[in-house]
Each structure stands twice: as structure tokens, then as C-alpha cells.
């Protein structure tokens, strides 16, 4: 027989088992509490960020003095053990970038452009008023005061009657000749070069949809249906394609290029629902003094699109972190460059996610302040030659980036990756190699903002006209946006430039004729 167990020993074992179960249950509750708190914090950050986007300012600029406040508070928070007993202003003082004082413009109205025509209206005294009331002598002229006001005459619409003389032989009556028409941008249509340029600029520069332009023409008694205007846009896009091809060659020949993309809706895209997204891809580059901005429509956002558009390109490609650029950047001779504006935006969102009334201190504010210091250096270097800009970056920005890298390595394990600050830190870490590449060449920009600014007119127009009807229309829009934005980048007035193109391109017979119409070969001041 087995000996009977000691009742006291059995009770003790049971109590120990209960205690272990209770400890395990408590640990599970602690873990669940921590999980719920982390989830609550993430949801609160998302709510704060949505409120900031809905009701707060959209600008990422900080109020004067706010950057230094962020930086000093962050210094006190990060590495407190190592910095204990040290003055908080010490760290900020070593790498502070001095920004020169802003020069104030003289108050008053700006003079009107000298190129505008002047109509003189002379205001004189009556003969009786020209007599001195004191002694009766006639007043002598001693000068004049000139005041200028701006007047405007509504758009002048006129009809050009092209009268073509016809001749015939009076004897045989078998020979008939007629003077030919000059080449037209759209043959057998009402559109002159000037009218076509006006409609294009109104839609693609001033964001006026064609149905609004139809109504504007109706108010002055001209019937131009929207369908006719839309057909003109498609034909104008086809007309300028040779010029677009030359601009692409110029773009790909230079070894610094920026790229971005934005959605566009096309209703009648084969194989796609009308509500699905297509994309407008934008490339910006070209050598100094010959800027090129090209728009390209594609129904896809896949990595095959950059491979097609940049076929043969060698050099630096600057873009955001979208993975669709990975394939082109993996090509031999193509070097990826990151965008500090996107990194800054992540930290700006993390600061906003803290909510109002919270002290703006911590890693999000620290990261934002460090990035803003990089932009201060760029502000000082913007007017320098590329070699001098690169030297300044190596002397001032590189030490700052070395400190940022050390801070990033220290901070990454301390922040939950799903929080707004964690996402900003991991974005910075994942993109680090691309972000610091702008140090390698003074021709590179610190961010992709110039390309994003080129997209802005398209985004503004999209809010008004909402969608494109067909792929042909979207492709024509891309070509016309390209010409307008490239003209602006080369300091040309879009209407004058397009009018010149629509007038002279139909008669172009050679590559030299097309090259003569490239924006940097146009003298806008002498254009008529």
C-alpha cells in the first residue's frame, strides 16, 4: 500500500498552484492593459492628427522662435542621464546656424509694369484759375505731378477673314490658281493660334473647365460647344507632340531628375471602372537655364511606368519613398535620392498628433528641429554655385547629420513603431541612405518640392474639372500641361508662348524648326 499523503503538504501544493495561476493571470492583465493603452495612444494620435488637418493650418512652418523651443526641450528629454548637470543651451549653441536678418521692403504701392501701354489724360487749371489772387500775375508752370491707375478692357474678340485671290487664264480658261492658306494649328476649324492658346491657358493654367468657357463665349455671342473645345484640346495635344519629344530628349540627357505622381480619374479607360484611379506622372529636370517639366498619363502606378518614361536615363533620380521607383533606381547608373520634405512632414504630423495643450517636447519635436536646421543651411546656400553649395553642406550639414544618426539609433528602440513618432523615426531610418545623398552633389536639391510645385496647377485644375473623359483627352492634357509648366520654368508667359507655338509649329519642316520653338530659344519680349 502507498503511504497516505500529508494533508498539509497537499494544501500547500494547491495554494502554490493557485498562486502561480494568479500571477500568470495578473501578468496577462498587465500585458493586455499595456496593449490597450498603446492602442488608445495610437487612436488618440490619429484623432489629434485628423483634427489638426481639418481645423489647423495646413502649412508645416513653425512660429518664430518655436524651433529653438522644440530643440532645447528635446535636448533636455533625450539622453538626460548623460546631460545631467549640463546647461541645456550648450548643445544647441555648438551647431546653431545663423540666418541673416531679413531686409524689409519699402512700404508703398509697386510701380506698374513699364511694358503696359500708357494713355495720358491731362488735367489743367482753367484760365481764371491761372491768375494769382495776391497780385494778379499769370501763374507760370513749374512742373507736374503724375498719378498712374490701372484700367482694363475686356477681352477683344474679332473675326479674321482670310480672302484668297483666285486667278484664271482668260484664253484657255483651263488654268485656275488660288493663294494658299498658311498652315493652321487645326485645319478647317474656327480656331486661330490666338484662340487656341487662350482656351488652353484658361483650362490648364487658370483651371477653367471647358463648360465654363463655353458659357463665357456665349455671353459675348459666340457659340463654341464644349465638345468642340474638347476636340480642339485633343488635336492641340497631338500637334505639340514633336516638341514634347524634343523636351524629353533634353530631360533625359541631363543627369539630375525629379519625379512624382498624382491620381487622375478617366471615365472611359478600357478594362477599368469609371471610378478607378489612373495617374499623372511628372518629371522635372534639364540643365541649368533649360528647365524641362513633363507630364505623362498612365492608367497604372506600377514600377513599369518609370522604367518606360526614363528609359536610357543615367544619373540622380529624386523622388519620395514610393516603392514604384525601386525598379528604375535598381538600374545600373541610376542613383536614388530621397526627399527631406517627406521626412519633415512625418515629424510635423507626429508633433500635431500630440494634440493641443500638450508640451511640444520629445523625440518628434527634436527630429523636426534637426530637420529645420538642415533647411536653414539650404537657405544660406541657395544662391551659391553647385561646388560652393556642396562645400557648405559638407562643412555644416554633414556634422549635423552625423549627430542626427546617433540620436536616431538611440531613439528607435525607445518608441513604439506604430505611434506617429515611431513611424517618423522608422521612415527616417529606412530612407537614411537616400536622404543624405544630396550631400554628394551641389546640383541636387534637399527635397522634391520643386517637382511637387509643378504638380500643383494640375491638382488645382482637377478640383474644378474633376475627371478626364477619355485616355486621349488625358494624354492631350499631359502634353499641354507640360508646355505651360516648362514655359513658366523658363520665365515665359504661357499664352504668348503657346500662341507662338500654335502659329509656327504647323509650318515646321525640320528638326531645326522645332528646336527654334524650345522655350530657351524664344525671346518672349519680342514675341507678337
RODO-2510 file (C-alpha; in nm, 4 decimals, decimal comma):
residues 528
     n   res          X          Y          Z
     1     x     0,0000     0,0000     0,0000
     2     x     0,1111     0,3573    -0,0750
     3     x     0,1546     0,5759     0,2311
     4     x    -0,1152     0,8408     0,2778
     5     x    -0,0164     1,1935     0,1674
     6     x     0,0286     1,4520     0,4317
     7     x    -0,2842     1,6766     0,4165
     8     x    -0,0728     1,9824     0,4951
     9     x     0,1609     1,9120     0,2031
    10     x    -0,1349     1,8706    -0,0321
    11     x    -0,2864     2,2037     0,0720
    12     x     0,0480     2,3768     0,0231
    13     x     0,0869     2,2445    -0,3299
    14     x    -0,2673     2,3506    -0,4145
    15     x    -0,2048     2,7019    -0,2818
    16     x     0,1196     2,7253    -0,4792
    17     x    -0,0595     2,6235    -0,7971
    18     x    -0,3313     2,8828    -0,7329
    19     x    -0,0669     3,1453    -0,6686
    20     x     0,1109     3,0630    -0,9957
    21     x    -0,2168     3,0830    -1,1828
    22     x    -0,2965     3,4155    -1,0216
    23     x     0,0473     3,5559    -1,1085
    24     x     0,0072     3,4387    -1,4680
    25     x    -0,3402     3,5949    -1,4833
    26     x    -0,2052     3,9232    -1,3415
    27     x     0,0773     3,9258    -1,5950
    28     x    -0,1749     3,8668    -1,8730
    29     x    -0,3859     4,1550    -1,7425
    30     x    -0,0783     4,3808    -1,7309
    31     x     0,0077     4,2883    -2,0900
    32     x    -0,3494     4,3449    -2,2012
    33     x    -0,3573     4,6789    -2,0201
    34     x    -0,0331     4,7828    -2,1894
    35     x    -0,1719     4,6757    -2,5257
    36     x    -0,4932     4,8694    -2,4742
    37     x    -0,3020     5,1765    -2,3561
    38     x    -0,0780     5,1597    -2,6638
    39     x    -0,3831     5,1196    -2,8865
    40     x    -0,5534     5,4093    -2,7077
    41     x    -0,2463     5,6282    -2,7569
    42     x    -0,2336     5,5464    -3,1290
    43     x    -0,6054     5,6218    -3,1708
    44     x    -0,5660     5,9463    -2,9775
    45     x    -0,2757     6,0460    -3,2028
    46     x    -0,4826     5,9677    -3,5110
    47     x    -0,7716     6,1746    -3,3763
    48     x    -0,5427     6,4669    -3,2928
    49     x    -0,3862     6,4489    -3,6377
    50     x    -0,7255     6,4412    -3,8108
    51     x    -0,8390     6,7409    -3,6065
    52     x    -0,5188     6,9260    -3,6935
    53     x    -0,5686     6,8534    -4,0646
    54     x    -0,9347     6,9528    -4,0507
    55     x    -0,9130     7,2674    -3,8397
    56     x    -0,5437     7,3547    -3,8085
    57     x    -0,3157     7,5369    -4,0540
    58     x    -0,2002     7,3248    -4,3485
    59     x     0,1454     7,4823    -4,3520
    60     x     0,4356     7,2965    -4,1941
    61     x     0,6055     7,6216    -4,0974
    62     x     0,6644     7,6825    -3,7289
    63     x     0,6009     8,0073    -3,5481
    64     x     0,9047     8,2329    -3,4926
    65     x     1,1135     8,1048    -3,2064
    66     x     0,9233     7,7768    -3,1913
    67     x     1,2037     7,5770    -3,3496
    68     x     1,4548     7,6697    -3,0818
    69     x     1,1958     7,5898    -2,8143
    70     x     1,1451     7,2465    -2,9678
    71     x     1,5159     7,1860    -2,9909
    72     x     1,6045     7,2900    -2,6358
    73     x     1,3177     7,0915    -2,4831
    74     x     1,4185     6,7888    -2,6838
    75     x     1,7782     6,8276    -2,5633
    76     x     1,6530     6,8123    -2,2062
    77     x     1,4479     6,4989    -2,2818
    78     x     1,6970     6,2956    -2,4856
    79     x     1,9939     6,1475    -2,3007
    80     x     1,9009     6,3057    -1,9697
    81     x     2,1406     6,0811    -1,7803
    82     x     2,4395     6,1863    -1,9854
    83     x     2,3395     6,5533    -1,9863
    84     x     2,2585     6,5773    -1,6148
    85     x     2,4114     6,8883    -1,4661
    86     x     2,4921     7,0427    -1,8057
    87     x     2,3394     7,3683    -1,9233
    88     x     2,0653     7,2935    -2,1798
    89     x     2,1804     7,5776    -2,4067
    90     x     2,5238     7,4229    -2,4508
    91     x     2,4194     7,1599    -2,7032
    92     x     2,2091     7,3975    -2,9054
    93     x     2,4857     7,6523    -2,9274
    94     x     2,7536     7,4403    -3,0959
    95     x     2,5676     7,3705    -3,4218
    96     x     2,3353     7,6677    -3,4441
    97     x     2,3099     7,8102    -3,7963
    98     x     2,2989     8,1866    -3,8173
    99     x     2,0365     8,3221    -4,0543
   100     x     2,0953     8,6744    -4,1856
   101     x     1,8344     8,9359    -4,0999
   102     x     1,5555     8,9858    -4,3488
   103     x     1,5585     9,3121    -4,5390
   104     x     1,2259     9,4912    -4,5263
   105     x     1,0730     9,6251    -4,8433
   106     x     0,9893     9,9887    -4,8561
   107     x     0,6221    10,0431    -4,7872
   108     x     0,4050    10,1661    -5,0709
   109     x     0,2478    10,0563    -5,3957
   110     x     0,4628     9,8787    -5,6512
   111     x     0,5073    10,0617    -5,9827
   112     x     0,3022     9,9346    -6,2737
   113     x     0,4934     9,7431    -6,5448
   114     x     0,6673     9,9640    -6,7968
   115     x     0,5617     9,7370    -7,0831
   116     x     0,1936     9,8282    -7,0411
   117     x     0,0672    10,0933    -7,2854
   118     x     0,0016    10,4387    -7,1371
   119     x    -0,2859    10,6720    -7,2195
   120     x    -0,2205    11,0244    -7,0980
   121     x    -0,5089    11,2293    -6,9582
   122     x    -0,4026    11,5888    -6,8848
   123     x    -0,5787    11,7771    -6,6059
   124     x    -0,5190    12,1543    -6,6284
   125     x    -0,6454    12,4637    -6,4475
   126     x    -0,8927    12,6927    -6,6150
   127     x    -0,7639    13,0282    -6,7434
   128     x    -0,9255    13,2097    -6,4495
   129     x    -0,7568    12,9793    -6,2006
   130     x    -0,4145    13,0577    -6,3541
   131     x    -0,4272    13,4132    -6,2141
   132     x    -0,2513    13,4822    -5,8836
   133     x    -0,5143    13,6073    -5,6319
   134     x    -0,2469    13,8140    -5,4498
   135     x    -0,1131    14,0406    -5,7278
   136     x    -0,2982    13,9412    -6,0468
   137     x     0,0024    13,7990    -6,2318
   138     x    -0,0350    13,4936    -6,4540
   139     x     0,0913    13,1765    -6,2859
   140     x     0,3955    13,0171    -6,4506
   141     x     0,4207    12,6358    -6,4914
   142     x     0,6772    12,4835    -6,2530
   143     x     0,6245    12,1103    -6,3109
   144     x     0,3640    11,8414    -6,2917
   145     x     0,2561    11,5531    -6,0709
   146     x     0,1819    11,2174    -6,2319
   147     x    -0,0554    10,9593    -6,0868
   148     x    -0,0988    10,6204    -6,2529
   149     x    -0,4085    10,3998    -6,2313
   150     x    -0,4677    10,0601    -6,3832
   151     x    -0,7515    10,0212    -6,6333
   152     x    -0,8675     9,7076    -6,8123
   153     x    -1,0544     9,6499    -7,1371
   154     x    -1,2490     9,3192    -7,1570
   155     x    -1,1221     9,0541    -7,3997
   156     x    -1,1442     9,1671    -7,7572
   157     x    -1,2968     8,9106    -7,9915
   158     x    -1,2597     8,9578    -8,3642
   159     x    -1,3132     8,7613    -8,6830
   160     x    -1,0217     8,7150    -8,9221
   161     x    -1,1478     8,6982    -9,2813
   162     x    -0,8937     8,5252    -9,4992
   163     x    -0,9608     8,6391    -9,8570
   164     x    -0,7799     8,4204   -10,1060
   165     x    -0,7468     8,5684   -10,4521
   166     x    -0,8228     8,3382   -10,7457
   167     x    -0,6810     8,3720   -11,0975
   168     x    -0,7646     8,2015   -11,4240
   169     x    -0,6274     8,2149   -11,7783
   170     x    -0,8591     8,4385   -11,9862
   171     x    -0,7821     8,2459   -12,3031
   172     x    -0,7915     7,8738   -12,2356
   173     x    -0,9789     7,9011   -11,9071
   174     x    -0,8112     7,5758   -11,8084
   175     x    -0,5672     7,7159   -11,5551
   176     x    -0,7015     7,8331   -11,2192
   177     x    -0,4785     7,9350   -10,9294
   178     x    -0,5653     8,0448   -10,5777
   179     x    -0,3443     8,1809   -10,2996
   180     x    -0,2829     7,9063   -10,0384
   181     x    -0,3804     7,9374    -9,6751
   182     x    -0,0926     7,9472    -9,4278
   183     x    -0,0615     7,6256    -9,2222
   184     x    -0,3220     7,6196    -8,9450
   185     x    -0,2949     7,4598    -8,5993
   186     x    -0,6265     7,2789    -8,6577
   187     x    -0,7158     7,2758    -9,0294
   188     x    -1,0736     7,3569    -9,1308
   189     x    -1,1660     7,4858    -8,7859
   190     x    -1,2547     7,8251    -8,6392
   191     x    -0,9506     7,8156    -8,4103
   192     x    -0,6691     8,0589    -8,4769
   193     x    -0,3408     8,0272    -8,2875
   194     x    -0,4536     8,3021    -8,0512
   195     x    -0,7943     8,1482    -7,9734
   196     x    -0,6439     7,8033    -7,9217
   197     x    -0,3785     7,9424    -7,6876
   198     x    -0,6466     8,1314    -7,4946
   199     x    -0,8591     7,8191    -7,4367
   200     x    -0,5573     7,6065    -7,3422
   201     x    -0,4247     7,8580    -7,0902
   202     x    -0,7701     7,9158    -6,9443
   203     x    -0,8151     7,5448    -6,8789
   204     x    -0,4678     7,4267    -6,7847
   205     x    -0,3221     7,7361    -6,6221
   206     x    -0,6308     7,9127    -6,4840
   207     x    -0,8253     7,5898    -6,4087
   208     x    -1,1381     7,6955    -6,6009
   209     x    -1,3274     7,3844    -6,7189
   210     x    -1,4455     7,3848    -7,0781
   211     x    -1,8134     7,4110    -6,9833
   212     x    -1,7407     7,7400    -6,8059
   213     x    -1,5520     7,8670    -7,1070
   214     x    -1,8476     7,7680    -7,3239
   215     x    -2,0686     7,9905    -7,1079
   216     x    -1,8196     8,2787    -7,1224
   217     x    -1,8168     8,2642    -7,5033
   218     x    -2,1963     8,2535    -7,5097
   219     x    -2,2116     8,5786    -7,3111
   220     x    -2,0307     8,7581    -7,5918
   221     x    -2,2495     8,5958    -7,8573
   222     x    -2,0112     8,3230    -7,9783
   223     x    -2,1337     7,9634    -7,9906
   224     x    -1,8442     7,7280    -7,9128
   225     x    -1,9845     7,3999    -7,7741
   226     x    -1,7883     7,2175    -7,5108
   227     x    -1,7498     6,9162    -7,7411
   228     x    -1,5789     7,1378    -7,9985
   229     x    -1,3433     7,2807    -7,7370
   230     x    -1,2615     6,9309    -7,6098
   231     x    -1,1833     6,8170    -7,9634
   232     x    -0,9528     7,1158    -8,0050
   233     x    -0,7617     7,0192    -7,6901
   234     x    -0,7021     6,6666    -7,8198
   235     x    -0,5814     6,7961    -8,1570
   236     x    -0,3623     7,0591    -7,9910
   237     x    -0,2030     6,7858    -7,7791
   238     x    -0,1250     6,5855    -8,0939
   239     x     0,0116     6,8962    -8,2684
   240     x     0,2734     6,9673    -7,9990
   241     x     0,3963     6,6059    -7,9705
   242     x     0,7157     6,6697    -8,1753
   243     x     0,8049     6,9458    -7,9311
   244     x     0,7322     6,7182    -7,6346
   245     x     0,9646     6,4562    -7,7859
   246     x     1,2492     6,7087    -7,8043
   247     x     1,1859     6,8199    -7,4471
   248     x     1,2068     6,4565    -7,3318
   249     x     1,5424     6,4165    -7,5032
   250     x     1,6691     6,7246    -7,3197
   251     x     1,5304     6,5922    -6,9922
   252     x     1,6950     6,2502    -7,0178
   253     x     2,0292     6,3900    -7,1340
   254     x     2,0842     6,5696    -6,8022
   255     x     2,1875     6,3596    -6,5036
   256     x     1,9666     6,5158    -6,2329
   257     x     1,5937     6,4425    -6,2438
   258     x     1,2984     6,4620    -6,0055
   259     x     0,9784     6,2583    -6,0318
   260     x     0,6380     6,2370    -5,8669
   261     x     0,2864     6,1203    -5,9460
   262     x    -0,0715     6,2146    -5,8608
   263     x    -0,4100     6,0458    -5,9217
   264     x    -0,6442     6,1344    -6,2060
   265     x    -0,9814     5,9831    -6,2916
   266     x    -1,0521     5,8780    -6,6510
   267     x    -1,4062     5,7650    -6,7206
   268     x    -1,3652     5,5645    -7,0411
   269     x    -1,0480     5,3691    -6,9704
   270     x    -1,0577     5,0235    -7,1313
   271     x    -1,0761     4,7445    -6,8767
   272     x    -1,1193     4,9772    -6,5783
   273     x    -1,4188     5,1044    -6,3857
   274     x    -1,5020     5,4718    -6,4262
   275     x    -1,4379     5,5288    -6,0556
   276     x    -1,0900     5,3721    -6,0566
   277     x    -0,7706     5,5735    -6,0291
   278     x    -0,5261     5,6442    -6,3062
   279     x    -0,2132     5,8570    -6,2644
   280     x    -0,0381     6,1637    -6,3981
   281     x     0,3396     6,1217    -6,3719
   282     x     0,5576     6,4320    -6,3575
   283     x     0,9280     6,4590    -6,4317
   284     x     1,1376     6,7701    -6,3739
   285     x     1,4968     6,8230    -6,4822
   286     x     1,7120     6,9665    -6,7567
   287     x     2,0436     7,1523    -6,7476
   288     x     2,0804     7,4978    -6,5873
   289     x     1,8860     7,7584    -6,7817
   290     x     1,6928     7,4902    -6,9743
   291     x     1,4374     7,3549    -6,7293
   292     x     1,2020     7,0822    -6,8514
   293     x     0,8790     6,9689    -6,6820
   294     x     0,6914     6,6827    -6,8444
   295     x     0,3541     6,5299    -6,7566
   296     x     0,2651     6,1781    -6,8694
   297     x    -0,0648     5,9965    -6,8301
   298     x    -0,0749     5,6261    -6,7484
   299     x    -0,3584     5,4081    -6,6148
   300     x    -0,1114     5,2327    -6,3850
   301     x     0,1059     5,3257    -6,0870
   302     x     0,3323     5,0257    -6,1328
   303     x     0,7099     5,0332    -6,1461
   304     x     0,6922     4,9696    -6,5207
   305     x     0,5878     5,3310    -6,5794
   306     x     0,9118     5,4947    -6,4541
   307     x     1,1066     5,2254    -6,6428
   308     x     0,9290     5,3293    -6,9635
   309     x     0,9432     5,7043    -6,9105
   310     x     1,3085     5,7102    -6,8032
   311     x     1,4399     5,4548    -7,0500
   312     x     1,8076     5,5340    -7,1065
   313     x     1,8377     5,7788    -6,8158
   314     x     2,1636     5,7820    -6,6187
   315     x     2,2158     5,9912    -6,3084
   316     x     2,0400     6,1004    -5,9892
   317     x     1,6658     6,0335    -5,9550
   318     x     1,4976     6,2162    -5,6670
   319     x     1,1552     6,1015    -5,5507
   320     x     0,9533     6,0173    -5,2438
   321     x     0,9604     5,6759    -5,0770
   322     x     0,7045     5,5150    -5,3102
   323     x     0,8237     5,1630    -5,3925
   324     x     0,7274     5,2016    -5,7583
   325     x     1,0575     5,3830    -5,8192
   326     x     1,2561     5,0857    -5,6908
   327     x     1,2935     4,9159    -6,0298
   328     x     1,4310     5,2216    -6,2104
   329     x     1,6630     5,3021    -5,9196
   330     x     1,7980     4,9461    -5,9368
   331     x     1,9114     5,0061    -6,2955
   332     x     2,2893     5,0479    -6,3440
   333     x     2,3865     5,4134    -6,3456
   334     x     2,0735     5,5385    -6,1645
   335     x     2,1193     5,6697    -5,8093
   336     x     1,8203     5,7203    -5,5810
   337     x     1,7930     6,0486    -5,3865
   338     x     1,5433     6,0931    -5,1035
   339     x     1,3199     6,3838    -5,0071
   340     x     1,3712     6,5582    -4,6719
   341     x     1,0360     6,7318    -4,7088
   342     x     0,8596     6,3974    -4,6660
   343     x     1,0720     6,3165    -4,3614
   344     x     0,9928     6,6570    -4,2135
   345     x     0,6229     6,6016    -4,2800
   346     x     0,6288     6,2794    -4,0781
   347     x     0,7743     6,4572    -3,7745
   348     x     0,5398     6,7529    -3,8211
   349     x     0,2444     6,5118    -3,8139
   350     x     0,3883     6,3452    -3,5036
   351     x     0,4035     6,6825    -3,3276
   352     x     0,0455     6,7615    -3,4304
   353     x    -0,0654     6,4159    -3,3156
   354     x     0,0276     6,5117    -2,9596
   355     x    -0,2747     6,7396    -2,9583
   356     x    -0,3288     7,0947    -2,8458
   357     x    -0,2277     7,1987    -2,4992
   358     x     0,0445     6,9349    -2,4773
   359     x     0,4039     7,0499    -2,4184
   360     x     0,5857     7,0315    -2,7507
   361     x     0,8813     6,8318    -2,6289
   362     x     1,0110     6,4874    -2,7052
   363     x     1,1543     6,2982    -2,9945
   364     x     0,9071     6,4266    -3,2550
   365     x     0,9962     6,7875    -3,1754
   366     x     1,3648     6,7032    -3,1626
   367     x     1,3555     6,5394    -3,5057
   368     x     1,1578     6,8279    -3,6527
   369     x     1,4029     7,0824    -3,5125
   370     x     1,7040     6,8979    -3,6524
   371     x     1,5496     6,8815    -3,9998
   372     x     1,4627     7,2502    -3,9841
   373     x     1,8291     7,3217    -3,9154
   374     x     1,9178     7,1439    -4,2395
   375     x     1,6747     7,3720    -4,4216
   376     x     1,8336     7,6796    -4,2661
   377     x     2,1651     7,5735    -4,4152
   378     x     1,9960     7,5283    -4,7549
   379     x     1,8514     7,8775    -4,7302
   380     x     2,2001     8,0182    -4,6866
   381     x     2,3372     7,8075    -4,9722
   382     x     2,0607     7,8525    -5,2291
   383     x     2,2356     8,1293    -5,4278
   384     x     2,5773     7,9601    -5,4327
   385     x     2,7322     7,7772    -5,7247
   386     x     2,6987     7,3953    -5,7010
   387     x     3,0609     7,3420    -5,5912
   388     x     3,0355     7,6054    -5,3177
   389     x     2,6979     7,4681    -5,2077
   390     x     2,8438     7,1191    -5,1748
   391     x     3,1362     7,2522    -4,9675
   392     x     2,8973     7,4348    -4,7367
   393     x     2,6864     7,1230    -4,6930
   394     x     2,9921     6,9157    -4,6074
   395     x     3,1079     7,1744    -4,3547
   396     x     2,7743     7,2452    -4,1840
   397     x     2,5102     6,9851    -4,2758
   398     x     2,7246     6,6699    -4,2513
   399     x     2,8176     6,7141    -3,8811
   400     x     2,4521     6,7815    -3,8060
   401     x     2,3531     6,4647    -3,9925
   402     x     2,6136     6,2631    -3,8020
   403     x     2,4585     6,3802    -3,4744
   404     x     2,1112     6,3029    -3,6103
   405     x     2,2178     5,9486    -3,6997
   406     x     2,3466     5,8866    -3,3461
   407     x     2,0245     6,0282    -3,1993
   408     x     1,8169     5,8133    -3,4353
   409     x     1,9981     5,4934    -3,3356
   410     x     1,9387     5,5776    -2,9694
   411     x     1,5724     5,6686    -3,0172
   412     x     1,4482     5,3846    -3,2388
   413     x     1,4230     5,1190    -2,9634
   414     x     1,2548     5,3639    -2,7241
   415     x     0,9415     5,4444    -2,9283
   416     x     0,6538     5,2109    -3,0275
   417     x     0,6782     5,1699    -3,4068
   418     x     0,3011     5,2062    -3,4562
   419     x     0,2913     5,5527    -3,2954
   420     x     0,3204     5,8676    -3,5082
   421     x     0,6666     5,9383    -3,3709
   422     x     0,7681     5,5762    -3,4278
   423     x     0,6543     5,5952    -3,7900
   424     x     0,8542     5,9157    -3,8392
   425     x     1,1669     5,7608    -3,6876
   426     x     1,1378     5,4432    -3,8946
   427     x     1,0776     5,6445    -4,2133
   428     x     1,3935     5,8413    -4,1381
   429     x     1,5866     5,5224    -4,0697
   430     x     1,4628     5,3351    -4,3771
   431     x     1,5302     5,6287    -4,6106
   432     x     1,8552     5,7434    -4,4499
   433     x     2,0927     5,6399    -4,7298
   434     x     1,8804     5,8174    -4,9907
   435     x     1,8194     6,1215    -4,7716
   436     x     2,1869     6,2020    -4,7140
   437     x     2,2786     6,1592    -5,0794
   438     x     2,2112     6,5260    -5,1538
   439     x     2,5460     6,5928    -4,9821
   440     x     2,7262     6,4271    -5,2762
   441     x     2,6461     6,6869    -5,5426
   442     x     2,5717     7,0578    -5,5099
   443     x     2,3288     7,0410    -5,8018
   444     x     2,0912     6,8206    -5,6021
   445     x     1,8051     6,9703    -5,4014
   446     x     1,7373     6,8785    -5,0417
   447     x     1,3836     6,7762    -5,1330
   448     x     1,1450     6,7049    -5,4178
   449     x     0,9367     7,0170    -5,3598
   450     x     1,0112     7,1733    -5,6991
   451     x     0,8501     6,8756    -5,8695
   452     x     0,5539     6,8861    -5,6304
   453     x     0,5067     7,2567    -5,7045
   454     x     0,4887     7,1730    -6,0745
   455     x     0,2018     6,9320    -5,9967
   456     x     0,0057     7,1958    -5,8055
   457     x    -0,1653     7,3600    -6,1103
   458     x    -0,2826     7,0162    -6,2204
   459     x    -0,4214     6,9413    -5,8731
   460     x    -0,5981     7,2795    -5,8688
   461     x    -0,7499     7,2133    -6,2103
   462     x    -0,8564     6,8625    -6,1097
   463     x    -1,0711     7,0088    -5,8321
   464     x    -1,2654     7,2001    -6,0972
   465     x    -1,2901     6,9646    -6,3932
   466     x    -1,2828     6,6520    -6,1674
   467     x    -1,2031     6,3927    -6,4363
   468     x    -1,0976     6,3301    -6,7960
   469     x    -1,3457     6,1649    -7,0277
   470     x    -1,1074     5,9523    -7,2367
   471     x    -0,7413     5,8455    -7,2336
   472     x    -0,6877     6,0595    -7,5457
   473     x    -0,8035     6,3629    -7,3514
   474     x    -0,5802     6,2765    -7,0557
   475     x    -0,2768     6,2375    -7,2827
   476     x    -0,3511     6,5676    -7,4559
   477     x    -0,3850     6,7340    -7,1156
   478     x    -0,0461     6,5930    -7,0149
   479     x     0,1195     6,7404    -7,3239
   480     x    -0,0375     7,0833    -7,2771
   481     x     0,0398     7,0931    -6,9045
   482     x     0,3988     7,0067    -6,9977
   483     x     0,4322     7,3056    -7,2302
   484     x     0,2733     7,5502    -6,9867
   485     x     0,4823     7,4426    -6,6870
   486     x     0,8028     7,4274    -6,8913
   487     x     0,7335     7,7766    -7,0249
   488     x     0,6837     7,9088    -6,6712
   489     x     1,0013     7,7345    -6,5516
   490     x     1,1890     7,9219    -6,8263
   491     x     1,0266     8,2577    -6,7354
   492     x     0,7950     8,2743    -7,0371
   493     x     0,4363     8,3954    -7,0277
   494     x     0,2288     8,0859    -7,1174
   495     x    -0,0234     8,2496    -7,3521
   496     x     0,2408     8,4265    -7,5601
   497     x     0,4492     8,1098    -7,5816
   498     x     0,1601     7,8841    -7,6832
   499     x     0,0330     8,1345    -7,9382
   500     x     0,3780     8,1347    -8,0968
   501     x     0,3883     7,7537    -8,0991
   502     x     0,0427     7,7131    -8,2487
   503     x     0,1297     7,9676    -8,5151
   504     x     0,4723     7,8356    -8,6200
   505     x     0,4703     7,4622    -8,5387
   506     x     0,2245     7,3685    -8,8193
   507     x     0,4770     7,5061    -9,0705
   508     x     0,7803     7,3325    -8,9172
   509     x     0,9601     7,1115    -9,1686
   510     x     1,2824     7,0150    -8,9919
   511     x     1,4320     6,9433    -8,6521
   512     x     1,5858     7,2919    -8,6542
   513     x     1,2378     7,4420    -8,6964
   514     x     1,1181     7,2501    -8,3911
   515     x     1,4268     7,3376    -8,1865
   516     x     1,3650     7,7052    -8,2585
   517     x     1,0415     7,6717    -8,0598
   518     x     1,2001     7,5263    -7,7449
   519     x     1,1393     7,7652    -7,4536
   520     x     1,5034     7,8683    -7,4094
   521     x     1,5216     7,9654    -7,7775
   522     x     1,2223     8,2005    -7,7543
   523     x     1,2567     8,5731    -7,6984
   524     x     0,9328     8,6399    -7,5140
   525     x     0,9836     9,0171    -7,5136
   526     x     0,9899     9,0353    -7,8935
   527     x     0,7030     8,7937    -7,9480
   528     x     0,3978     8,9384    -8,1210
***
